[in-house]
Amino acid sequence: MDVPMVEEAGPGLPTPESGQRRRARKMAVLAPLIALVYSVPRLSRWLARPYYLLSALLSAAFLLVRKLPPVCLTLPTQREDGNPCDFDWREVEILMFLSAIVMMKNRRSITVEQHIGNIFMFSKVANAILFFRLDIRMGLLYIILCIVFLMTCKPPLYMGPEYIKYFNDKTIDEELERDKRVTWIVEFFANWSNDCQSFAPIYADLSLKYNCTGLNFGKVDIGRYTDVSTRYKVSTSPLTKQLPTLILFQGGKETMLWFRYSLVDLRSLLTVD
């Protein structure tokens, strides 16, 4: 009875498993970068702003520490070949999971700023996990740096052209009641919300295109005027999914509402008739 021969890889030949790991490792590193390719023309403008530059450095911190000698030479590793300047299999899995999360979140993103913001946010989470796994002291240091960054650096606010009237807790009701022939679209926002800041240029562009005698655009900062958020039942919790909220007022009364804006629905409404 013939016994089937099993071929073994020679000492100088890579096994199929090692080849798969290398490909997976490359994809884990390249996938987040591929998402940035289409936004390259705008990156130079962003890099001039401290917020985006520091956020990018924090997002790539583990990659830099793991890949750049002589720092990487002092790090522990679980790789079979003992190379401390390359990712081990567990790190690759975490990076692949990060890539999948970013891709899913970016499916609902509208602006390039939102795409970049999602990449930065989830990259920092993955960096914290990877640093804690490597050394608890490095993880704590990274968390402290992120907290200092959040406290000292704020995303740049939109300062471009717009046809928008800003309300406070007293003027919003007065303006809505002043001329009921005017239809108002009012954005309820908070300056600390990244989604609100990403939506600002979109809302400004809509106001420039569609503002007219019968249709006006307004904004009210419910992070500052909390009684307005209570009156119109818009949550200002840090975990809320309602910001920004757009409300359509016709005849001084609320007739339509969007939680976490839908740009397609809003534009289709504005182009009717």
C-alpha positions as CSV (number, residue, x, y, z in Angstrom):
1,M,0.0,0.0,0.0
2,D,1.5,3.3,-1.1
3,V,1.7,6.0,1.5
4,P,1.2,9.6,0.0
5,M,4.2,11.7,0.3
6,V,3.9,15.0,2.2
7,E,6.0,17.8,0.7
8,E,7.8,20.0,3.3
9,A,8.9,23.5,2.6
10,G,12.7,23.8,2.6
11,P,14.5,26.0,5.1
12,G,14.8,28.9,2.6
13,L,11.2,28.7,1.3
14,P,8.2,30.5,2.9
15,T,5.3,28.4,4.0
16,P,1.8,29.2,2.6
17,E,0.8,30.3,6.1
18,S,3.6,32.8,6.4
19,G,2.7,34.2,2.9
20,Q,-0.9,34.7,4.0
21,R,0.3,36.4,7.1
22,R,2.5,38.8,5.2
23,R,-0.4,39.6,2.8
24,A,-2.8,40.2,5.7
25,R,-0.2,42.4,7.4
26,K,0.2,44.5,4.3
27,M,-3.5,44.9,3.9
28,A,-3.9,45.9,7.6
29,V,-1.4,48.7,7.1
30,L,-2.5,49.8,3.6
31,A,-6.3,49.7,4.0
32,P,-6.6,52.8,6.1
33,L,-4.2,54.6,3.8
34,I,-6.1,53.7,0.7
35,A,-9.1,55.6,2.2
36,L,-7.0,58.8,2.2
37,V,-5.9,58.6,-1.5
38,Y,-8.9,60.4,-2.9
39,S,-8.4,63.3,-0.4
40,V,-4.7,63.9,-1.2
41,P,-5.4,67.3,-2.8
42,R,-6.8,68.7,0.4
43,L,-4.2,67.2,2.8
44,S,-1.7,69.9,2.3
45,R,-4.2,72.5,3.5
46,W,-5.1,70.4,6.5
47,L,-1.5,69.8,7.5
48,A,-1.0,73.5,8.0
49,R,-3.5,73.3,10.9
50,P,-2.1,72.1,14.2
51,Y,-5.3,70.1,15.0
52,Y,-5.0,67.8,12.0
53,L,-1.2,67.6,12.2
54,L,-1.2,66.5,15.9
55,S,-4.2,64.2,15.3
56,A,-2.4,62.5,12.5
57,L,0.7,62.0,14.6
58,L,-1.3,60.5,17.4
59,S,-3.1,58.2,15.0
60,A,0.2,56.9,13.6
61,A,2.0,56.7,16.9
62,F,2.1,52.9,17.2
63,L,3.1,52.5,13.6
64,L,6.0,54.9,14.1
65,V,7.1,53.3,17.4
66,R,6.9,49.8,16.0
67,K,8.6,50.5,12.7
68,L,11.3,53.1,13.3
69,P,14.6,52.0,14.7
70,P,16.2,52.4,17.2
71,V,13.0,52.7,19.1
72,C,11.5,49.5,17.8
73,L,14.6,47.5,18.8
74,T,13.8,48.0,22.5
75,L,10.2,46.7,22.2
76,P,9.0,43.2,23.1
77,T,7.6,41.1,20.4
78,Q,5.6,37.8,20.0
79,R,6.8,37.1,16.5
80,E,8.4,33.7,15.9
81,D,11.4,35.2,14.2
82,G,11.9,37.6,17.1
83,N,11.9,40.7,14.9
84,P,10.8,43.6,17.1
85,C,10.4,46.0,14.2
86,D,7.5,44.3,12.6
87,F,3.9,43.6,13.6
88,D,3.0,40.3,15.2
89,W,-0.2,38.4,14.2
90,R,-2.3,39.8,17.0
91,E,-1.4,43.4,16.1
92,V,-2.3,42.6,12.5
93,E,-5.7,41.4,13.6
94,I,-6.3,44.6,15.6
95,L,-5.3,46.7,12.6
96,M,-7.5,44.7,10.2
97,F,-10.5,45.1,12.6
98,L,-9.8,48.9,12.7
99,S,-9.8,49.0,8.9
100,A,-13.2,47.2,8.7
101,I,-14.7,49.6,11.3
102,V,-13.5,52.6,9.5
103,M,-14.8,51.4,6.2
104,M,-18.3,50.7,7.7
105,K,-18.4,54.1,9.4
106,N,-17.3,56.0,6.3
107,R,-20.2,54.5,4.3
108,R,-22.4,57.1,5.9
109,S,-19.9,60.0,5.8
110,I,-20.6,62.9,3.5
111,T,-17.6,65.2,3.7
112,V,-13.9,64.5,3.5
113,E,-13.6,65.9,7.0
114,Q,-15.9,63.2,8.3
115,H,-13.9,60.5,6.6
116,I,-10.7,61.8,8.1
117,G,-12.3,62.3,11.5
118,N,-13.5,58.7,11.6
119,I,-10.0,57.4,10.6
120,F,-8.4,59.6,13.3
121,M,-10.9,58.6,16.0
122,F,-10.7,54.8,15.5
123,S,-7.0,54.9,14.9
124,K,-6.5,56.4,18.3
125,V,-8.7,53.7,19.9
126,A,-6.6,51.0,18.2
127,N,-3.4,52.8,19.2
128,A,-4.5,52.8,22.9
129,I,-5.2,49.0,22.7
130,L,-2.0,48.2,21.0
131,F,0.1,50.3,23.4
132,F,-1.6,48.8,26.5
133,R,-1.0,45.3,25.0
134,L,2.7,46.2,24.5
135,D,3.3,47.9,27.9
136,I,0.8,49.3,30.3
137,R,3.1,52.3,30.9
138,M,3.1,53.1,27.2
139,G,-0.7,52.8,27.1
140,L,-1.1,55.2,30.1
141,L,1.2,57.7,28.5
142,Y,-0.7,57.5,25.2
143,I,-4.0,58.0,27.0
144,I,-2.6,61.1,28.8
145,L,-1.3,62.5,25.5
146,C,-4.8,62.0,23.9
147,I,-6.5,63.7,26.9
148,V,-4.1,66.7,26.7
149,F,-4.7,66.9,23.0
150,L,-8.5,66.9,23.4
151,M,-8.3,69.6,26.1
152,T,-5.9,72.0,24.2
153,C,-6.7,71.4,20.5
154,K,-10.1,72.0,19.0
155,P,-11.2,71.3,15.4
156,P,-11.1,74.5,13.3
157,L,-14.5,76.1,12.9
158,Y,-16.0,76.9,9.5
159,M,-15.4,80.6,8.7
160,G,-16.6,80.8,5.1
161,P,-19.5,82.6,3.4
162,E,-23.1,81.8,4.4
163,Y,-26.6,83.2,4.5
164,I,-27.5,82.0,8.0
165,K,-29.0,83.8,10.9
166,Y,-27.8,82.8,14.4
167,F,-30.4,82.7,17.2
168,N,-30.2,82.7,20.9
169,D,-32.7,81.4,23.5
170,K,-34.9,84.5,23.1
171,T,-34.7,85.4,19.4
172,I,-35.5,82.0,17.9
173,D,-39.2,82.1,18.8
174,E,-39.5,85.8,18.0
175,E,-38.1,85.3,14.5
176,L,-40.2,82.3,13.8
177,E,-43.4,84.2,14.8
178,R,-42.5,87.5,13.1
179,D,-43.4,86.6,9.6
180,K,-45.2,83.3,9.2
181,R,-45.0,83.5,5.4
182,V,-41.3,82.7,5.7
183,T,-40.2,79.0,5.9
184,W,-37.2,78.4,8.1
185,I,-34.7,75.6,8.2
186,V,-33.0,75.7,11.6
187,E,-29.9,73.7,12.6
188,F,-29.6,72.8,16.3
189,F,-25.9,72.3,16.9
190,A,-23.1,72.3,19.5
191,N,-19.6,73.5,19.0
192,W,-18.1,70.5,20.7
193,S,-19.7,68.1,18.3
194,N,-17.4,66.9,15.5
195,D,-20.5,66.0,13.4
196,C,-21.8,69.5,13.7
197,Q,-18.5,71.0,12.7
198,S,-18.3,68.7,9.7
199,F,-21.8,69.7,8.6
200,A,-21.1,73.4,8.9
201,P,-19.7,73.9,5.4
202,I,-22.5,71.8,3.9
203,Y,-25.2,73.8,5.6
204,A,-23.5,77.0,4.6
205,D,-23.4,75.9,1.0
206,L,-27.1,75.1,1.1
207,S,-27.8,78.5,2.5
208,L,-25.9,80.2,-0.3
209,K,-27.7,78.2,-3.0
210,Y,-31.3,78.2,-1.7
211,N,-31.7,81.2,0.6
212,C,-34.5,83.5,-0.7
213,T,-37.3,85.7,0.5
214,G,-39.6,82.7,1.3
215,L,-36.9,80.4,2.7
216,N,-34.4,81.3,5.3
217,F,-31.7,79.4,7.2
218,G,-30.9,79.7,10.9
219,K,-28.7,78.1,13.6
220,V,-28.9,77.9,17.4
221,D,-26.2,76.6,19.7
222,I,-28.0,74.3,22.0
223,G,-24.7,73.5,23.8
224,R,-24.9,77.1,25.0
225,Y,-28.6,77.6,25.2
226,T,-29.7,74.4,26.9
227,D,-33.3,75.6,27.5
228,V,-33.7,75.6,23.7
229,S,-32.6,72.0,23.5
230,T,-35.2,71.1,26.2
231,R,-37.9,73.1,24.4
232,Y,-37.4,71.3,21.1
233,K,-36.4,68.0,22.6
234,V,-33.0,67.7,21.1
235,S,-30.5,65.9,23.3
236,T,-27.1,67.4,24.1
237,S,-25.6,64.4,25.8
238,P,-22.0,63.6,24.8
239,L,-23.3,60.2,23.5
240,T,-26.3,61.7,21.6
241,K,-27.0,60.6,18.0
242,Q,-29.2,63.7,17.4
243,L,-26.6,66.3,16.6
244,P,-26.8,68.1,14.3
245,T,-30.6,68.3,14.1
246,L,-32.4,70.2,11.4
247,I,-36.0,71.3,11.9
248,L,-38.3,72.8,9.2
249,F,-40.6,75.5,10.4
250,Q,-43.6,76.5,8.2
251,G,-46.0,79.2,9.5
252,G,-44.0,79.3,12.7
253,K,-44.6,75.6,13.5
254,E,-42.4,72.6,13.3
255,T,-43.4,70.5,10.3
256,M,-40.3,68.2,9.6
257,L,-37.3,67.1,11.5
258,W,-34.0,65.3,10.7
259,F,-31.9,63.7,13.4
260,R,-28.3,63.4,12.2
261,Y,-29.0,65.1,9.0
262,S,-29.7,63.4,5.7
263,L,-28.2,65.6,3.0
264,V,-29.9,63.7,0.2
265,D,-33.3,64.1,1.8
266,L,-32.7,67.8,2.5
267,R,-31.5,68.6,-1.0
268,S,-34.4,66.7,-2.6
269,L,-36.8,68.8,-0.4
270,L,-35.2,72.1,-1.4
271,T,-35.3,71.3,-5.1
272,V,-39.0,70.4,-5.2
273,D,-40.9,73.0,-7.2
